């Protein structure tokens, strides 16, 4: 009897085809699901963009309370303000919007606790978050307290200015009210020495302002300084109006963009209470919101849901390769895109 043996080539080809068509089937399934989803769910649907996390109350209770009980919404302002999809004006807006629907519908949110541990962030995001919190506080008549734990500097102070009262733990560093743009670099002289030329085609006066490939003009520096001065004046105004004990003249001429320990910060007026604890802050916030701690209440947090379809669209699987890398550029040099000064970030 003669036994037919399959060649290694045919066996490998069969295995390859199985894997190939399995991947093709998976991709087609994802595409079909996306199409059906887009057809069934209109673009204007009011879907929740956040996930609810129940936090312990002052007694350590973490279970779900009756849906008629009041809620303290804790919003974490942790890390660099302006990191896409993590801590931006858009993510905070989603949190505030979802705090009026779903589990929290019926005007359940009676107070907001800002939990701050941030070195600062972008001007646009810090200012937008500040404005949204102020508007929310006015519209829904809820107190907002700031609890600083670790560091609250620059854009963190900006956001905390929306709070009615601010508290800082013993180890918290506070301050850095200032605006920084840059550093910027100019390579025009080096390019001339190396015989390198560049060309930028523009339309509109000063469209290529601060181009590093040609000598800068005094007018360019004056223009950017004017913008920086404007942002700084607004920052100072926002901070001093929020904390009346913080003397405006001393801030500009004496304190500058320095940072201080919590006791010094309290004496200078940056914060209201130094050496505070989380429990003390929540206790005072409950009193301000007229929430009886002896009755059921909820402390809850909303976090942004991961966008599966968006992540899939940017996945390296679509590019036919998988890379393993960790990009530290945004962490090492956030100043490259952020006019606010950063503290303790190289």
C-alpha positions in Angstrom: 0.0 0.0 0.0 1.3 3.4 -0.9 0.6 6.2 1.6 0.5 9.8 0.2 2.4 12.2 2.3 1.6 15.9 2.2 4.6 18.1 1.5 5.8 20.7 4.0 5.1 23.4 1.5 1.4 22.3 1.1 1.0 22.0 4.8 2.4 25.5 5.5 0.3 27.0 2.7 -2.8 25.4 4.2 -2.0 26.8 7.7 -1.3 30.2 6.2 -4.6 30.3 4.4 -6.5 29.4 7.6 -4.8 32.2 9.5 -5.3 34.7 6.6 -9.0 34.0 6.1 -9.6 34.0 9.9 -8.1 37.5 10.0 -10.1 38.6 7.0 -13.2 37.3 8.6 -12.5 39.1 11.8 -11.9 42.4 10.0 -15.1 42.0 8.0 -17.1 41.3 11.1 -15.7 44.5 12.8 -16.6 46.5 9.7 -20.1 45.1 9.6 -20.6 45.7 13.3 -19.5 49.3 12.9 -21.8 49.9 9.9 -24.8 48.4 11.8 -24.0 50.4 14.9 -23.8 53.6 12.9 -27.1 52.9 11.3 -28.9 52.0 14.5 -27.5 54.7 16.7 -28.0 58.3 15.3 -25.0 60.6 15.7 -27.0 62.9 18.0 -27.8 60.1 20.5 -27.2 61.2 24.0 -25.0 58.3 25.1 -23.1 58.4 28.4 -19.4 58.9 27.8 -18.4 58.0 31.3 -18.3 55.1 33.7 -19.5 55.5 37.3 -17.3 54.5 40.2 -18.7 54.5 43.7 -16.2 55.9 46.3 -16.3 55.3 50.1 -18.2 57.9 52.2 -16.8 59.1 55.5 -17.9 55.9 57.2 -16.2 53.8 54.5 -19.5 52.7 53.0 -19.2 52.1 49.2 -22.5 50.4 48.3 -25.1 52.0 46.0 -27.5 54.2 47.9 -31.1 54.9 47.0 -31.5 56.8 43.8 -33.1 59.7 45.7 -30.0 60.3 47.9 -27.7 63.2 47.3 -24.4 62.8 45.4 -21.0 64.4 45.9 -19.3 64.3 42.5 -15.5 63.9 42.8 -13.6 65.1 39.8 -9.9 64.2 39.6 -7.6 66.8 38.1 -4.5 64.6 38.2 -1.5 64.8 35.9 -0.8 67.3 33.2 -3.8 69.2 32.1 -4.3 68.9 28.3 -3.3 65.3 27.8 -5.6 64.1 25.0 -8.4 61.7 26.0 -7.3 61.8 29.6 -7.6 65.3 31.1 -8.8 68.0 28.7 -11.7 70.5 28.6 -13.6 67.9 26.5 -13.2 65.1 29.0 -14.3 67.4 31.9 -17.3 68.6 29.8 -18.3 64.9 29.3 -18.1 64.3 33.0 -20.2 67.4 33.8 -22.8 66.5 31.2 -23.2 62.9 32.4 -23.5 64.1 36.0 -27.1 65.2 35.1 -28.2 62.0 33.5 -28.5 58.3 34.0 -27.7 57.3 37.6 -27.5 61.0 38.6 -30.6 62.3 36.9 -33.1 64.2 39.0 -30.7 66.8 40.3 -28.9 64.3 42.5 -25.4 66.0 42.4 -25.4 68.5 45.2 -21.7 69.2 45.4 -18.4 68.8 43.5 -15.1 67.9 45.0 -12.0 68.7 42.9 -9.2 66.3 43.7 -6.1 68.1 42.5 -2.6 66.7 42.0 -1.2 68.5 38.9 1.8 70.5 37.8 -0.3 72.5 35.4 -1.3 72.4 31.8 -2.3 74.2 28.7 -3.9 77.6 28.8 -6.9 76.7 26.7 -7.8 73.6 28.7 -7.2 75.1 32.2 -9.3 78.2 31.3 -12.1 76.2 29.7 -12.3 73.8 32.7 -12.4 76.8 35.0 -15.2 78.4 33.0 -17.3 75.1 32.8 -17.0 74.6 36.6 -18.0 78.2 37.3 -21.0 77.8 34.9 -22.0 74.5 36.4 -21.9 75.9 40.0 -24.0 78.9 39.0 -26.6 76.9 37.0 -27.2 74.1 39.5 -26.4 76.0 42.7 -23.8 73.5 44.0 -20.8 74.2 46.1 -17.3 73.3 44.7 -14.4 72.6 47.1 -10.8 71.9 46.0 -8.7 69.3 47.8 -5.0 69.5 46.8 -2.8 66.5 47.5 0.7 66.4 46.2 1.1 69.4 43.9 -1.2 72.1 42.7 0.6 74.5 40.5 0.1 76.7 37.5 -3.0 75.5 35.6 -4.0 73.6 38.7 -4.4 76.9 40.5 -6.3 78.1 37.6 -8.8 75.3 37.8 -9.0 75.5 41.6 -10.0 79.1 41.3 -13.5 77.8 40.4 -13.8 76.3 43.9 -15.5 78.2 46.8 -12.9 76.9 49.3 -9.5 75.2 48.9 -7.8 72.7 51.1 -4.2 71.3 50.9 -2.5 68.4 52.6 0.7 68.7 54.6 2.9 67.6 51.8 1.3 69.7 49.1 3.2 72.2 47.0 1.2 75.2 45.8 1.8 78.2 43.5 3.5 78.9 40.2 1.1 81.5 39.0 2.8 82.5 35.7 2.8 82.0 32.0 5.6 80.5 29.9 5.9 80.3 26.2 8.7 78.2 24.8 11.6 77.6 24.8 11.9 78.4 21.1 15.0 77.7 19.0 16.3 79.4 15.9 18.6 77.5 13.5 19.1 80.1 10.8 22.7 80.9 11.6 23.7 77.2 11.8 21.9 76.6 8.5 23.8 79.5 6.8 27.2 78.1 8.0 26.2 74.6 6.7 25.0 76.0 3.4 21.4 74.8 4.1 18.5 76.8 2.6 14.8 76.6 3.4 11.7 77.9 1.7 8.2 78.4 3.2 5.4 79.5 1.0 2.9 81.7 2.8 0.1 84.1 2.1 -0.7 86.7 4.8 1.4 89.0 6.8 3.6 87.2 9.4 2.0 83.8 8.7 5.4 82.2 9.3 6.0 84.1 12.6 8.8 82.6 14.7 10.0 80.3 12.0 13.2 78.8 13.2 14.7 78.7 9.7 15.2 82.5 9.3 16.2 85.4 11.6 13.5 86.6 13.9 12.3 90.2 14.0 11.7 92.3 17.1 8.1 92.6 16.1 7.6 88.9 16.4 8.9 88.8 20.0 6.7 91.8 20.8 3.7 90.2 19.4 4.2 87.0 21.4 5.0 88.9 24.5 1.8 90.8 24.2 -0.2 87.6 24.1 1.8 86.2 27.1 1.1 89.4 29.1 -2.6 89.2 28.3 -2.8 85.6 29.5 -0.8 86.4 32.6 -3.0 89.3 33.6 -6.1 87.1 33.2 -4.5 84.3 35.3 -3.7 86.8 38.0 -7.1 88.3 38.0 -8.8 84.9 38.1 -6.6 83.7 41.0 -6.9 86.8 43.1 -10.7 87.2 42.6 -11.1 83.6 43.7 -8.9 84.0 46.8 -9.3 87.6 48.0 -6.6 87.2 50.7 -4.0 86.7 47.9 -2.7 90.2 47.4 -2.5 91.1 43.7 0.5 93.5 44.0 2.5 91.1 46.1 1.7 88.2 43.7 3.0 90.2 40.8 6.0 91.9 42.4 7.0 89.6 45.3 5.6 86.0 45.0 6.0 85.7 41.2 5.7 82.2 39.8 7.3 80.6 42.9 5.9 77.7 44.8 5.3 77.3 48.5 4.6 74.7 51.1 0.9 74.5 52.3 1.4 76.6 55.4 3.2 79.4 53.5 0.6 79.2 50.8 -2.2 79.6 53.3 -0.5 82.6 54.9 -0.1 84.2 51.5 -3.7 83.5 50.5 -3.2 80.9 47.8 -5.4 78.4 49.7 -7.9 78.6 52.5 -6.9 75.6 54.7 -3.4 74.1 55.2 -2.6 70.6 56.7 -6.1 69.4 55.7 -7.3 65.9 55.3 -9.6 64.4 52.8 -12.2 63.6 55.5 -12.1 67.2 56.8 -12.6 68.6 53.3 -15.5 66.2 52.6 -17.1 67.0 56.0 -17.1 70.8 55.3 -18.3 70.2 51.8 -21.3 68.2 53.1 -22.2 71.0 55.4 -21.9 73.6 52.6 -24.2 71.4 50.4 -26.6 70.8 53.3 -26.1 67.1 53.1 -26.8 65.2 56.3 -23.9 62.7 56.8 -26.1 60.6 59.1 -28.4 59.9 56.1 -27.5 58.0 52.9 -25.4 59.9 50.4 -23.1 58.9 47.6 -19.6 60.0 46.7 -19.0 59.1 43.1 -16.6 59.5 40.3 -17.1 59.6 36.6 -14.3 58.4 34.3 -14.1 58.6 30.5 -15.0 55.3 28.7 -12.4 54.0 26.3 -13.4 54.5 22.7 -13.1 51.0 21.3 -13.7 51.9 17.6 -11.4 54.9 17.8 -8.6 52.8 19.3 -9.2 50.1 16.7 -9.0 52.6 13.9 -5.6 53.7 15.2 -4.4 50.2 16.0 -1.1 49.0 14.4 -3.0 45.9 13.3 -4.4 47.9 10.4 -0.8 48.7 9.4 0.2 45.1 9.2 2.7 45.3 12.0 2.9 45.5 15.7 5.5 47.8 17.3 6.6 47.8 21.0 7.6 51.3 22.0 7.1 53.8 24.8 7.1 57.5 23.8 8.4 59.7 26.6 8.5 62.9 24.5 5.2 64.2 25.7 6.3 63.6 29.3 9.8 64.9 29.1 9.0 68.1 27.3 5.3 69.2 27.7 6.4 72.8 27.5 6.9 72.4 23.8 3.1 72.9 23.4 2.1 74.5 26.6 2.4 78.2 27.5 1.8 77.4 31.2 4.9 76.8 33.2 5.4 73.3 34.6 6.8 72.4 38.0 9.1 69.4 38.6 8.7 68.2 35.0 12.0 68.2 33.1 
